[in-house]
């Protein structure tokens, strides 16, 4: 080869000299251009003053903590927790240095040995690769993104190199490495080795082993590609490459390398990694963003909340298990797409559209004594749908709204024994189309006490009581209970036709649990800065809605929902026998199912349905589909905490033996099965004796009375008079609701008029 070159030079001396001159000129020109670029690249303040690193503090996220001080999550664009270099194990330092810049301790900011090989590859690839960036150059790019952009241009690389050289002249290697290890992006929203260690492994960087250190050091090359949560196989392959580099460079022994390569990828749970209660965290963030703005994302605030981590995890398990039971046919045939099928389809690249097509749910638990939110589930998969169904959705509450109607009745002097006629009713609407509501079972049972109307959730009873009170009276009561959404003045609101925000509907029940006082829902205890100074503290408000006597009467009535009413099978029958009250709810055609229940120290509510309302399944009822999740949650919670006390009966409450068919005082002639002990607020108890049973009535015992409450007397079908339907037990003329043309009725309002069965069993 050498002989051929000498021969070529002897035969073509002139050509060789010309080529040598061209090459020399090219190199000189290149060096001149490079020197000019080096000298001019920072002119005009285009390079940042590296002295600012003396006082540089990276942006730090705000930390959110549970009520017991346990870490929940971080808030910020760059989740970062700073650590000193001496707190970072040597193994972690070596893993990053060997992988990213093995001559870090010998160069002065630029690794010239690496550059020429990288430039050759750039020429072949016809674009500039970042393969020769040193740790110092990466630090310059990450700390000064405004001056050193991520454009792949020669000018940017030269500027990056010059800033790196200046950093090296003013700071020692330890400071540079410390800044780098706290600044680098490591995927999954984590910046810096401490945050990444917590998010991936649930522990401090101080406690990482070799395999875990190598997993983190594998990430800077491509954080998303090698994200161990998303791509575990890739992460292990890249990790083992880093381990081999560490072995070759003498950082670890052969035995240590083999052990690290065989070590399984053990990632932290969501709780340990700070991925707990994402809907709750986002709800908190929205509140704090209005209060603190950018300070929240950059200054490392500490936010202490009311969340109970154990209750949160229990709520998530109960919600997900119940949704899976519904989807797998535990409660009947389920024809919609399951969550698992949707996820599989999404992974295949098929996006469904705006609304999630699978069954959704919301769950809120709070302390009714002070309004503290203990758990919040806003949906099934936060990363698929960030819409919080607990705080942002508008859903019809169905029969779960009825306790507000009955509370208004109790406040207006009606006792639980108040007799109401469960018989057909016709309400003329402004559109000219009569509204003829029905009960869930399609039956009408005649005269019954208001108590029974509640625990059996009879639509007609609630409507008749509400119409006696008037729409505006019930609307005002709903406002007192904390419902802020629009409630149009139509009779269908008495059975839950008006949309509510689930958390408001659930929080309304705190009035019952807390002896008539409604505390506003709250979730933030205090916010501190890095110096532990309290910047903000929330002061919950409390509103007296019912008197203690009225609240106790309502609790006593709502206990029957669990003991012998629409939730009996799912709560009492499932073994939950602690003092508790609640109410089921189902809306028209089974599109929403609810159960809201409470003890004296814990309130929880469940909603299940679809984002785009449609029938869940045949025979969808709150007692069947929602209440089991509540029961599972409460049962598990009370295994860990003391049983709740029963509500103390106010001394003023009086009891009377009454005849259930009349609501009047029992007489010696009243059949035993229609006699019951009832409770009354003084002044509402009956003073007259039963006027129905004045002597022995043969055959009454054969009416098939249920224990404690009789089957109501039969009634005659509605009759007509002059072509107009007559409502038994009411005025011959149906009640007319005036049209509201002045307000511009829309389709949703007309839907309220035609709603017939927002009812649960």
ZAMARGU-4260 file (C-alpha; in steps of 0.2 Angstrom, whole numbers, plus 5000, padded with zeros to 4 digits):
<rodrens>
0) 5000/5000/5000 | 5014/5012/5005 | 5024/5008/4989 | 5008/5012/4978 | 5007/5029/4987
5) 5025/5033/4984 | 5023/5028/4966 | 5008/5039/4964 | 5017/5054/4972 | 5032/5051/4960
10) 5021/5050/4945 | 5010/5065/4949 | 5020/5077/4960 | 5010/5092/4955 | 4993/5085/4958
15) 4999/5079/4975 | 5005/5097/4980 | 4988/5104/4974 | 4978/5092/4984 | 4989/5095/4999
20) 4987/5114/4997 | 4968/5112/4996 | 4968/5101/5011 | 4978/5113/5021 | 4968/5128/5015
25) 4952/5118/5020 | 4959/5114/5037 | 4965/5132/5040 | 4948/5139/5034 | 4939/5127/5045
30) 4950/5132/5060 | 4947/5150/5056 | 4929/5148/5055 | 4928/5138/5071 | 4940/5151/5080
35) 4929/5165/5073 | 4913/5156/5078 | 4921/5153/5095 | 4926/5171/5097 | 4909/5178/5091
40) 4896/5165/5097 | 4894/5174/5114 | 4895/5192/5108 | 4880/5203/5112 | 4876/5193/5128
45) 4871/5178/5119 | 4879/5167/5132 | 4873/5167/5150 | 4884/5173/5165 | 4890/5157/5172
50) 4893/5166/5189 | 4874/5164/5192 | 4877/5146/5196 | 4884/5152/5213 | 4867/5156/5218
55) 4858/5144/5207 | 4843/5135/5214 | 4834/5123/5203 | 4815/5125/5202 | 4808/5114/5215
60) 4791/5106/5216 | 4779/5108/5230 | 4776/5093/5240 | 4759/5087/5245 | 4756/5077/5261
65) 4742/5067/5269 | 4734/5071/5286 | 4747/5060/5295 | 4762/5068/5286 | 4765/5054/5273
70) 4770/5060/5256 | 4757/5060/5242 | 4763/5069/5227 | 4773/5083/5220 | 4766/5098/5210
75) 4777/5107/5197 | 4783/5107/5179 | 4799/5099/5185 | 4798/5087/5200 | 4814/5089/5209
80) 4821/5087/5227 | 4839/5093/5229 | 4852/5083/5238 | 4871/5086/5241 | 4884/5076/5232
85) 4890/5068/5248 | 4873/5061/5250 | 4873/5053/5233 | 4882/5036/5234 | 4898/5034/5224
90) 4890/5019/5214 | 4877/5031/5208 | 4890/5045/5204 | 4901/5032/5194 | 4886/5025/5185
95) 4882/5042/5178 | 4900/5047/5174 | 4905/5031/5166 | 4889/5031/5155 | 4888/5049/5150
100) 4906/5056/5151 | 4919/5044/5156 | 4933/5057/5155 | 4923/5069/5165 | 4937/5071/5178
105) 4951/5074/5165 | 4944/5086/5153 | 4940/5104/5155 | 4922/5104/5149 | 4925/5098/5131
110) 4931/5080/5127 | 4941/5082/5112 | 4944/5064/5110 | 4926/5061/5108 | 4922/5075/5097
115) 4931/5069/5081 | 4923/5052/5081 | 4906/5060/5084 | 4909/5073/5070 | 4913/5059/5058
120) 4897/5051/5062 | 4888/5067/5060 | 4895/5069/5043 | 4889/5052/5037 | 4872/5055/5045
125) 4871/5073/5038 | 4865/5080/5054 | 4873/5085/5071 | 4872/5072/5084 | 4874/5076/5103
130) 4884/5061/5106 | 4900/5071/5111 | 4891/5082/5125 | 4900/5080/5141 | 4891/5081/5158
135) 4897/5100/5159 | 4889/5103/5142 | 4873/5095/5147 | 4872/5105/5163 | 4875/5121/5152
140) 4861/5116/5141 | 4849/5111/5155 | 4852/5126/5166 | 4852/5139/5153 | 4839/5133/5140
145) 4835/5151/5135 | 4852/5154/5129 | 4857/5136/5123 | 4842/5129/5114 | 4840/5111/5109
150) 4842/5115/5090 | 4854/5103/5082 | 4865/5117/5074 | 4884/5120/5074 | 4882/5137/5082
155) 4872/5129/5097 | 4885/5116/5100 | 4899/5129/5099 | 4890/5140/5112 | 4886/5125/5123
160) 4905/5121/5123 | 4910/5138/5127 | 4898/5140/5141 | 4904/5123/5147 | 4923/5129/5147
165) 4918/5144/5157 | 4909/5133/5170 | 4924/5122/5172 | 4935/5138/5175 | 4924/5144/5189
170) 4918/5128/5198 | 4926/5112/5203 | 4921/5095/5197 | 4911/5091/5213 | 4900/5106/5211
175) 4897/5103/5193 | 4892/5085/5196 | 4881/5089/5210 | 4872/5102/5199 | 4870/5090/5185
180) 4863/5075/5196 | 4850/5087/5203 | 4846/5095/5186 | 4845/5080/5174 | 4828/5074/5167
185) 4825/5056/5171 | 4808/5053/5164 | 4791/5050/5172 | 4791/5069/5177 | 4806/5066/5188
190) 4821/5079/5188 | 4836/5074/5198 | 4842/5058/5205 | 4833/5059/5222 | 4815/5062/5214
195) 4818/5049/5201 | 4824/5037/5214 | 4808/5040/5224 | 4796/5039/5209 | 4804/5023/5202
200) 4809/5014/5217 | 4800/5022/5232 | 4816/5026/5242 | 4830/5039/5243 | 4845/5039/5231
205) 4855/5035/5247 | 4848/5018/5247 | 4850/5012/5229 | 4859/4996/5225 | 4870/4994/5209
210) 4856/4988/5198 | 4844/5003/5203 | 4859/5015/5201 | 4862/5008/5183 | 4843/5009/5179
215) 4844/5028/5183 | 4860/5031/5173 | 4852/5022/5158 | 4839/5036/5157 | 4847/5052/5151
220) 4851/5044/5134 | 4832/5043/5130 | 4821/5045/5146 | 4805/5040/5138 | 4812/5026/5128
225) 4819/5018/5143 | 4806/5022/5156 | 4805/5007/5167 | 4787/5009/5170 | 4782/5010/5152
230) 4795/4999/5144 | 4802/4987/5157 | 4811/4976/5144 | 4820/4990/5136 | 4825/4997/5153
235) 4832/4981/5159 | 4842/4979/5143 | 4849/4996/5144 | 4852/4994/5163 | 4863/4979/5159
240) 4873/4989/5146 | 4877/5002/5159 | 4882/4988/5172 | 4894/4981/5159 | 4902/4998/5156
245) 4904/5000/5175 | 4912/4983/5176 | 4924/4987/5161 | 4929/5003/5169 | 4933/4995/5186
250) 4918/5003/5196 | 4911/4986/5201 | 4918/4968/5201 | 4913/4954/5190 | 4903/4946/5204
255) 4894/4962/5208 | 4890/4964/5189 | 4883/4947/5187 | 4872/4950/5203 | 4866/4967/5197
260) 4862/4960/5180 | 4851/4946/5187 | 4843/4958/5199 | 4824/4959/5195 | 4816/4976/5191
265) 4807/4980/5207 | 4797/4996/5205 | 4788/5006/5219 | 4769/5005/5221 | 4760/5021/5216
270) 4759/5026/5234 | 4777/5025/5237 | 4781/5033/5220 | 4770/5048/5223 | 4756/5043/5211
275) 4742/5041/5224 | 4725/5050/5223 | 4729/5059/5206 | 4711/5066/5205 | 4713/5073/5223
280) 4730/5080/5219 | 4724/5089/5204 | 4709/5096/5213 | 4721/5103/5226 | 4732/5110/5213
285) 4718/5120/5205 | 4714/5127/5222 | 4732/5132/5226 | 4736/5138/5208 | 4723/5152/5211
290) 4731/5157/5228 | 4750/5155/5224 | 4752/5155/5205 | 4770/5151/5199 | 4776/5151/5217
295) 4767/5134/5219 | 4778/5126/5205 | 4795/5133/5208 | 4798/5137/5227 | 4795/5120/5235
300) 4780/5123/5246 | 4774/5110/5258 | 4755/5107/5257 | 4747/5097/5271 | 4730/5090/5267
305) 4716/5081/5275 | 4718/5065/5264 | 4719/5048/5273 | 4730/5037/5263 | 4723/5021/5269
310) 4705/5026/5266 | 4711/5032/5249 | 4718/5016/5244 | 4703/5007/5251 | 4691/5018/5241
315) 4701/5014/5225 | 4700/4996/5228 | 4682/4996/5232 | 4677/5006/5217 | 4687/4996/5205
320) 4682/4979/5211 | 4663/4984/5210 | 4666/4991/5192 | 4674/4975/5187 | 4660/4965/5195
325) 4647/4974/5185 | 4657/4972/5169 | 4660/4953/5172 | 4641/4950/5174 | 4640/4948/5192
330) 4624/4958/5193 | 4617/4953/5176 | 4622/4954/5157 | 4633/4969/5154 | 4634/4973/5135
335) 4645/4989/5135 | 4664/4989/5132 | 4674/4984/5147 | 4688/4994/5153 | 4701/4980/5150
340) 4695/4979/5132 | 4696/4998/5130 | 4714/4998/5136 | 4719/4984/5125 | 4711/4993/5110
345) 4720/5009/5115 | 4737/5001/5115 | 4734/4995/5098 | 4732/5013/5093 | 4713/5015/5092
350) 4707/5031/5101 | 4689/5031/5105 | 4685/5049/5105 | 4681/5063/5118 | 4672/5052/5131
355) 4678/5037/5139 | 4667/5022/5133 | 4669/5011/5148 | 4660/5011/5165 | 4665/5025/5176
360) 4663/5029/5194 | 4666/5042/5208 | 4669/5040/5226 | 4671/5053/5240 | 4673/5050/5258
365) 4674/5064/5271 | 4673/5067/5290 | 4655/5075/5292 | 4661/5083/5308 | 4673/5095/5300
370) 4671/5093/5281 | 4688/5085/5279 | 4690/5075/5263 | 4697/5058/5267 | 4697/5050/5250
375) 4692/5055/5232 | 4691/5044/5217 | 4686/5055/5202 | 4687/5042/5189 | 4694/5025/5184
380) 4710/5030/5175 | 4717/5047/5178 | 4730/5045/5164 | 4717/5040/5152 | 4704/5054/5157
385) 4708/5068/5169 | 4690/5073/5170 | 4686/5073/5189 | 4668/5065/5190 | 4667/5069/5209
390) 4670/5088/5207 | 4667/5093/5189 | 4653/5081/5183 | 4634/5085/5182 | 4624/5070/5186
395) 4605/5067/5191 | 4605/5061/5209 | 4588/5052/5207 | 4581/5046/5224 | 4597/5051/5233
400) 4589/5069/5233 | 4574/5063/5242 | 4581/5066/5260 | 4582/5084/5256 | 4563/5084/5252
405) 4559/5075/5268 | 4570/5086/5278 | 4560/5101/5272 | 4544/5091/5277 | 4551/5088/5294
410) 4556/5106/5296 | 4538/5111/5291 | 4530/5101/5305 | 4527/5084/5296 | 4532/5069/5307
415) 4539/5052/5301 | 4521/5045/5304 | 4513/5058/5292 | 4502/5049/5280 | 4504/5051/5261
420) 4494/5043/5247 | 4505/5032/5236 | 4492/5033/5222 | 4492/5038/5203 | 4495/5057/5201
425) 4494/5068/5185 | 4503/5085/5184 | 4498/5096/5169 | 4514/5104/5162 | 4515/5120/5152
430) 4518/5111/5136 | 4501/5103/5137 | 4508/5086/5140 | 4503/5079/5157 | 4517/5071/5168
435) 4512/5055/5175 | 4526/5049/5186 | 4527/5031/5192 | 4536/5021/5206 | 4550/5010/5201
440) 4540/4994/5202 | 4525/5001/5193 | 4514/4998/5208 | 4504/5010/5219 | 4502/5005/5237
445) 4490/5018/5244 | 4491/5026/5261 | 4507/5025/5270 | 4518/5034/5283 | 4531/5046/5276
450) 4544/5035/5285 | 4540/5020/5274 | 4539/5031/5258 | 4557/5036/5261 | 4565/5019/5265
455) 4555/5010/5251 | 4559/5025/5240 | 4542/5028/5233 | 4542/5041/5220 | 4524/5046/5222
460) 4526/5049/5241 | 4541/5061/5238 | 4532/5070/5224 | 4516/5072/5234 | 4526/5079/5249
465) 4536/5090/5238 | 4521/5097/5230 | 4513/5101/5247 | 4528/5111/5252 | 4531/5119/5235
470) 4545/5119/5223 | 4554/5134/5230 | 4553/5128/5247 | 4563/5112/5242 | 4575/5122/5231
475) 4579/5134/5246 | 4582/5118/5257 | 4594/5111/5244 | 4603/5127/5244 | 4605/5126/5263
480) 4612/5108/5260 | 4625/5115/5249 | 4618/5111/5232 | 4624/5126/5220 | 4619/5119/5203
485) 4603/5126/5194 | 4587/5118/5201 | 4572/5122/5190 | 4555/5124/5199 | 4547/5108/5192
490) 4539/5093/5202 | 4552/5081/5194 | 4565/5089/5205 | 4557/5080/5220 | 4564/5063/5214
495) 4581/5070/5208 | 4579/5076/5190 | 4590/5091/5192 | 4609/5089/5189 | 4620/5090/5204
500) 4639/5090/5207 | 4642/5073/5215 | 4653/5080/5229 | 4640/5093/5233 | 4627/5079/5234
505) 4638/5068/5245 | 4643/5082/5256 | 4625/5087/5259 | 4622/5072/5269 | 4634/5078/5282
510) 4619/5088/5289 | 4612/5072/5294 | 4628/5064/5301 | 4633/5080/5310 | 4617/5083/5320
515) 4610/5097/5308 | 4627/5106/5305 | 4635/5107/5287 | 4653/5110/5287 | 4660/5115/5270
520) 4670/5102/5261 | 4689/5106/5263 | 4705/5097/5259 | 4720/5109/5264 | 4726/5110/5282
525) 4740/5123/5279 | 4753/5128/5266 | 4771/5131/5272 | 4787/5138/5263 | 4804/5130/5264
530) 4807/5139/5280 | 4791/5131/5288 | 4782/5147/5289 | 4763/5145/5287 | 4758/5155/5271
535) 4740/5150/5270 | 4728/5140/5281 | 4710/5136/5277 | 4696/5140/5289 | 4681/5129/5286
540) 4664/5136/5287 | 4649/5128/5296 | 4631/5131/5292 | 4616/5126/5304 | 4604/5118/5292
545) 4593/5107/5303 | 4590/5108/5322 | 4597/5093/5332 | 4580/5086/5334 | 4576/5087/5315
550) 4593/5080/5310 | 4590/5065/5323 | 4573/5062/5316 | 4580/5061/5298 | 4594/5050/5304
555) 4582/5038/5312 | 4572/5037/5296 | 4587/5035/5285 | 4593/5020/5296 | 4578/5011/5290
560) 4585/5012/5272 | 4599/5001/5277 | 4590/4990/5290 | 4574/4986/5279 | 4574/4997/5264
565) 4582/4998/5247 | 4600/4996/5254 | 4595/4981/5265 | 4603/4967/5255 | 4619/4977/5250
570) 4623/4984/5268 | 4613/4976/5282 | 4613/4959/5273 | 4631/4960/5269 | 4635/4961/5288
575) 4638/4980/5291 | 4628/4982/5307 | 4636/4998/5314 | 4625/5013/5317 | 4622/5021/5300
580) 4610/5029/5288 | 4610/5032/5270 | 4600/5033/5254 | 4601/5024/5237 | 4597/5032/5220
585) 4594/5027/5202 | 4590/5039/5188 | 4578/5037/5173 | 4582/5021/5163 | 4596/5016/5175
590) 4609/5029/5168 | 4616/5034/5185 | 4616/5024/5201 | 4621/5030/5218 | 4623/5026/5237
595) 4627/5039/5250 | 4629/5033/5268 | 4636/5039/5284 | 4640/5035/5302 | 4643/5048/5315
600) 4661/5050/5310 | 4662/5045/5292 | 4652/5050/5276 | 4655/5042/5259 | 4646/5042/5243
605) 4647/5032/5227 | 4641/5036/5209 | 4642/5024/5194 | 4638/5028/5176 | 4645/5032/5159
610) 4652/5049/5154 | 4640/5049/5140 | 4624/5044/5149 | 4616/5028/5144 | 4608/5013/5152
615) 4621/5003/5163 | 4611/4987/5162 | 4594/4980/5165 | 4588/4982/5183 | 4601/4995/5187
620) 4598/5001/5204 | 4609/5010/5217 | 4605/4997/5230 | 4612/4983/5219 | 4626/4992/5209
625) 4633/5006/5220 | 4629/5001/5238 | 4641/4986/5238 | 4656/4997/5235 | 4651/5008/5250
630) 4649/4993/5261 | 4666/4986/5256 | 4674/5003/5260 | 4666/5005/5276 | 4669/4988/5282
635) 4687/4988/5279 | 4689/5006/5286 | 4681/5000/5303 | 4692/4985/5304 | 4706/4998/5307
640) 4697/5011/5317 | 4685/5011/5332 | 4667/5008/5329 | 4657/5024/5328 | 4645/5030/5341
645) 4626/5030/5339 | 4618/5047/5338 | 4612/5053/5355 | 4593/5055/5355 | 4589/5073/5360
650) 4580/5074/5376 | 4565/5083/5369 | 4561/5069/5357 | 4545/5060/5362 | 4538/5043/5357
655) 4520/5038/5354 | 4512/5021/5350 | 4503/5024/5334 | 4492/5016/5321 | 4502/5015/5305
660) 4487/5016/5293 | 4481/5033/5301 | 4496/5040/5309 | 4485/5043/5325 | 4487/5036/5342
665) 4484/5018/5344 | 4468/5011/5352 | 4465/4994/5360 | 4455/4990/5344 | 4470/4993/5332
670) 4477/4976/5325 | 4494/4972/5333 | 4503/4972/5316 | 4498/4990/5312 | 4505/4997/5329
675) 4522/5004/5330 | 4532/5016/5341 | 4536/5032/5332 | 4547/5047/5337 | 4541/5065/5336
680) 4548/5082/5338 | 4537/5090/5352 | 4522/5098/5344 | 4521/5086/5329 | 4515/5071/5339
685) 4497/5065/5336 | 4484/5070/5349 | 4469/5060/5343 | 4466/5042/5344 | 4464/5031/5328
690) 4447/5034/5320 | 4448/5019/5309 | 4449/5005/5321 | 4435/5008/5333 | 4430/4990/5337
695) 4434/4972/5331 | 4436/4971/5312 | 4436/4952/5307 | 4448/4948/5292 | 4460/4963/5295
700) 4474/4951/5300 | 4473/4943/5282 | 4479/4959/5273 | 4497/4952/5272 | 4505/4965/5283
705) 4524/4966/5284 | 4531/4965/5301 | 4529/4982/5309 | 4521/4990/5294 | 4505/4984/5286
710) 4501/4982/5268 | 4491/4997/5264 | 4473/4996/5259 | 4468/4993/5241 | 4463/5008/5231
715) 4451/5010/5217 | 4459/5014/5200 | 4458/5033/5195 | 4441/5039/5189 | 4437/5052/5177
720) 4425/5066/5179 | 4420/5077/5164 | 4434/5069/5154 | 4447/5074/5167 | 4457/5062/5177
725) 4454/5062/5196 | 4469/5060/5208 | 4464/5049/5222 | 4467/5058/5239 | 4469/5075/5230
730) 4459/5088/5222 | 4448/5083/5207 | 4458/5095/5196 | 4476/5090/5192 | 4489/5103/5198
735) 4494/5113/5184 | 4512/5120/5182 | 4512/5136/5172 | 4523/5136/5157 | 4539/5146/5158
740) 4540/5153/5140 | 4548/5169/5147 | 4563/5160/5152 | 4566/5150/5136 | 4564/5132/5141
745) 4577/5121/5133 | 4578/5102/5129 | 4585/5098/5146 | 4571/5107/5155 | 4558/5097/5145
750) 4567/5081/5150 | 4565/5086/5168 | 4546/5087/5165 | 4545/5070/5157 | 4556/5061/5169
755) 4546/5047/5177 | 4557/5034/5186 | 4573/5042/5194 | 4571/5030/5208 | 4580/5016/5216
760) 4576/5000/5225
</rodrens>
